[in-house]
């Protein structure tokens, strides 16, 4: 199990007990900010509390490669760095989602700050590495080219690669660099960047088709990429949830690379079918260092919906008898104690436990 969570205040004892059952946890931006004044302080305190319950749990610090959030104490230093944000061809700051300034990794002074802040946090003995988000926005050319020229976009991608290499040098080989990087959107599905810089990949937007592929083609491409990465020993954290996902409007003016959910509610039977579909997809691609996260939200503020422990989690899966087999858009896989079948066309998944 993988946990990806944030809460503006302290976690309760019950919440910490639940989180500590997971061997891998990312504390998202804004964690503890109301109680401790910053994401940095809040994440450190949450990590300390979880480690006290389960010292083996690995904790990742959330750090975005491109999107500025007004949630970090370190932001106070940015006023001393000139032109740290991307400006569009119109000379105006480029705002992601119309609200968030965009980091400019081409700026040497900014890049030094970005690396130094991350290094400071992951050097804490309670923090085992960094979760790097926003990689898709930095690497997918049409996204930045909404604001800057193709030539500048290419320069940005070079700066991104240099930044990731420099971050690895700064934090050393023993700290995890886990990135939101595998995506069916890329020609190589992100495997090239994964192999060049990171210990593993988070998987989101699994079903949000972001090109002119069919649903089946797009999702299968992501599954195959994750299978390959898992077989090569990379860490995979796989997130899906109970909400249906909408396809991008490819004819629209805005290019969106985040999940877009429908507002439709589903009944209990549909909820279970949805869960089994997501679980089956994970088991088809899973390797030794693969972790499952099924939740409707990353936010623990004023809700318990993220704190669900399904009965399937306690069933003995056993070792896989081999990799998954594929026939068109139907995947099957045998485990010691279960048979898994996934049909992307029917959008059905089934795990038969023995």
FENHURA-V98447 format. One record per helix or strand of 3 or more residues. SS is the DSSP state (H for helix, E for strand). FROM is the first residue (numbers start at 0). LEN is the number of residues. Records with the same first field share a line. If there is no record, write none. Layout:
SS=FROM-LEN, FROM-LEN
This chain:
E=1-5, 23-4, 57-7, 99-4, 128-5, 175-5, 199-4, 234-6, 289-5, 324-3, 329-6, 337-6, 347-6
H=12-7, 32-4, 38-15, 72-8, 107-15, 134-5, 140-4, 149-22, 190-7, 214-17, 267-18, 310-4
